[in-house]
């Protein structure tokens, strides 16, 4: 079974995508805006390590990004 990334890592993945779209610095409040959640809600999710999955799934869907690659840790061993 694959493991989820930490919420902070998922936020960093979102920042990478937004950086490519905006060509500028991207901060946590930009991520909160694009996920359509409050900044304090995002900070709480990060502190509790609870990924706002519905919002992240919608973010990925709108940008044609595979959710699996976006929130799961990469496999180091091949499937047997």
Backbone as CSV, one residue per row, in Angstrom:
resi,resn,N_x,N_y,N_z,CA_x,CA_y,CA_z,C_x,C_y,C_z
1,UNK,0.839,-1.182,0.000,0.000,0.000,0.000,0.884,1.246,0.000
2,UNK,0.529,2.219,-0.805,1.323,3.445,-0.920,1.007,4.389,0.231
3,UNK,2.005,5.167,0.602,1.843,6.134,1.680,1.582,7.526,1.110
4,UNK,0.776,8.298,1.850,0.533,9.679,1.480,1.751,10.533,1.800
5,UNK,1.937,11.576,1.026,2.919,12.595,1.371,2.394,13.381,2.564
6,UNK,3.282,14.056,3.269,2.839,14.960,4.316,2.089,16.116,3.665
7,UNK,1.211,16.739,4.423,0.438,17.863,3.907,1.364,18.972,3.412
8,UNK,2.444,19.235,4.112,3.404,20.273,3.704,3.992,19.938,2.335
9,UNK,4.265,18.653,2.082,4.821,18.242,0.793,3.804,18.436,-0.330
10,UNK,2.535,18.175,-0.043,1.483,18.381,-1.041,1.367,19.870,-1.360
11,UNK,1.436,20.708,-0.325,1.395,22.153,-0.534,2.578,22.594,-1.395
12,UNK,3.736,22.022,-1.138,4.912,22.360,-1.948,4.723,21.920,-3.399
13,UNK,4.085,20.777,-3.628,3.776,20.332,-4.996,2.854,21.337,-5.692
14,UNK,1.866,21.834,-4.959,0.951,22.828,-5.520,1.720,24.099,-5.861
15,UNK,2.638,24.489,-4.986,3.440,25.687,-5.244,4.259,25.557,-6.523
16,UNK,4.774,24.377,-6.789,5.546,24.153,-8.017,4.663,24.379,-9.237
17,UNK,3.458,23.844,-9.212,2.533,24.020,-10.335,2.177,25.495,-10.495
18,UNK,1.869,26.159,-9.387,1.499,27.575,-9.451,2.667,28.439,-9.917
19,UNK,3.872,28.079,-9.512,5.050,28.831,-9.945,5.188,28.787,-11.467
20,UNK,4.938,27.619,-12.040,5.016,27.478,-13.494,3.919,28.292,-14.189
21,UNK,2.757,28.407,-13.544,1.649,29.163,-14.126,1.846,30.676,-13.990
22,UNK,2.393,31.104,-12.853,2.466,32.528,-12.549,3.815,33.155,-12.840
23,UNK,4.866,32.354,-12.885,6.219,32.868,-13.103,6.636,33.845,-12.005
24,UNK,6.344,33.522,-10.776,6.729,34.380,-9.662,6.682,33.616,-8.356
25,UNK,7.029,34.305,-7.292,7.024,33.664,-5.978,5.605,33.225,-5.613
26,UNK,5.520,32.058,-4.983,4.232,31.519,-4.566,4.315,31.215,-3.075
27,UNK,3.342,31.697,-2.340,3.313,31.519,-0.891,2.096,30.691,-0.490
28,UNK,2.055,30.331,0.781,0.950,29.508,1.275,-0.406,30.159,1.035
29,UNK,-0.493,31.477,1.155,-1.789,32.123,0.945,-2.242,32.014,-0.514
30,UNK,-1.300,31.909,-1.455,-1.672,31.654,-2.850,-2.292,30.262,-2.986
31,UNK,-1.700,29.300,-2.276,-2.212,27.926,-2.305,-3.617,27.893,-1.715
32,UNK,-3.819,28.573,-0.587,-5.148,28.627,0.024,-6.164,29.229,-0.946
33,UNK,-5.773,30.302,-1.631,-6.674,30.940,-2.600,-7.062,29.985,-3.723
34,UNK,-6.086,29.299,-4.282,-6.364,28.415,-5.416,-7.169,27.181,-4.979
35,UNK,-6.998,26.754,-3.739,-7.787,25.631,-3.220,-9.167,26.082,-2.741
36,UNK,-9.359,27.413,-2.697,-10.627,28.001,-2.244,-10.931,27.634,-0.798
37,UNK,-9.893,27.706,0.027,-10.044,27.539,1.468,-9.360,28.727,2.133
38,UNK,-9.699,28.963,3.369,-9.077,30.057,4.094,-7.618,29.758,4.412
39,UNK,-6.839,30.827,4.532,-5.424,30.667,4.868,-5.272,29.976,6.222
40,UNK,-6.092,30.354,7.190,-6.006,29.722,8.512,-6.390,28.248,8.441
41,UNK,-7.306,27.905,7.567,-7.691,26.500,7.376,-6.521,25.707,6.810
42,UNK,-5.818,26.302,5.864,-4.650,25.634,5.290,-3.563,25.457,6.350
43,UNK,-3.300,26.504,7.123,-2.269,26.424,8.177,-2.622,25.334,9.189
44,UNK,-3.908,25.238,9.549,-4.348,24.206,10.485,-4.171,22.817,9.879
45,UNK,-4.499,22.671,8.592,-4.332,21.384,7.911,-2.863,20.970,7.903
46,UNK,-1.971,21.931,7.655,-0.541,21.632,7.651,-0.077,21.228,9.040
47,UNK,-0.526,21.966,10.057,-0.080,21.659,11.425,-0.593,20.304,11.902
48,UNK,-1.788,19.915,11.447,-2.348,18.607,11.825,-1.980,17.512,10.828
49,UNK,-1.296,17.891,9.747,-0.914,16.969,8.681,-2.137,16.270,8.079
50,UNK,-3.165,17.058,7.825,-4.405,16.559,7.230,-4.575,17.201,5.859
51,UNK,-4.400,16.434,4.821,-4.491,16.933,3.452,-5.956,17.269,3.144
52,UNK,-6.245,18.498,2.678,-7.613,18.814,2.233,-7.856,18.114,0.889
53,UNK,-8.163,16.844,0.958,-8.160,15.975,-0.217,-9.135,16.409,-1.299
54,UNK,-10.335,16.787,-0.915,-11.322,17.199,-1.921,-10.805,18.391,-2.722
55,UNK,-10.265,19.387,-2.028,-9.771,20.587,-2.685,-8.555,20.280,-3.559
56,UNK,-7.671,19.424,-3.072,-6.491,19.043,-3.845,-6.916,18.237,-5.079
57,UNK,-7.894,17.363,-4.912,-8.386,16.578,-6.050,-8.975,17.493,-7.126
58,UNK,-9.726,18.506,-6.731,-10.283,19.457,-7.699,-9.179,20.264,-8.382
59,UNK,-8.169,20.655,-7.619,-7.023,21.364,-8.179,-6.367,20.521,-9.264
60,UNK,-6.129,19.245,-8.975,-5.494,18.337,-9.941,-6.388,18.108,-11.155
61,UNK,-7.677,17.927,-10.918,-8.617,17.672,-12.007,-8.636,18.837,-12.996
62,UNK,-8.681,20.062,-12.473,-8.747,21.250,-13.334,-7.486,21.434,-14.170
63,UNK,-6.370,20.881,-13.685,-5.096,21.045,-14.386,-4.631,19.759,-15.072
64,UNK,-5.501,18.758,-15.091,-5.193,17.479,-15.735,-3.929,16.841,-15.153
65,UNK,-3.834,16.843,-13.821,-2.712,16.237,-13.104,-3.209,14.960,-12.447
66,UNK,-2.430,13.899,-12.549,-2.803,12.651,-11.889,-2.688,12.814,-10.373
67,UNK,-3.777,12.593,-9.691,-3.811,12.751,-8.238,-2.838,11.807,-7.545
68,UNK,-2.728,10.582,-8.045,-1.823,9.594,-7.436,-0.394,10.111,-7.364
69,UNK,0.080,10.671,-8.449,1.458,11.170,-8.487,1.641,12.414,-7.639
70,UNK,0.555,13.082,-7.347,0.609,14.356,-6.648,0.589,14.209,-5.133
71,UNK,-0.071,13.161,-4.602,-0.214,13.059,-3.146,0.426,11.818,-2.533
72,UNK,0.833,10.867,-3.374,1.449,9.651,-2.829,2.966,9.709,-2.948
73,UNK,3.634,9.058,-1.997,5.090,8.961,-2.052,5.471,8.086,-3.229
74,UNK,6.604,8.389,-3.811,7.096,7.601,-4.942,7.550,6.241,-4.457
75,UNK,7.293,5.243,-5.258,7.729,3.887,-4.915,9.226,3.758,-5.181
76,UNK,9.928,3.133,-4.251,11.355,2.891,-4.429,11.639,1.480,-4.934
77,UNK,10.670,0.615,-4.757,10.869,-0.773,-5.175,9.862,-1.122,-6.246
78,UNK,10.255,-1.928,-7.218,9.328,-2.328,-8.274,8.284,-3.299,-7.721
79,UNK,7.108,-3.290,-8.360,6.071,-4.257,-7.982,6.504,-5.658,-8.369
80,UNK,6.208,-6.611,-7.520,6.565,-8.010,-7.805,5.322,-8.823,-8.063
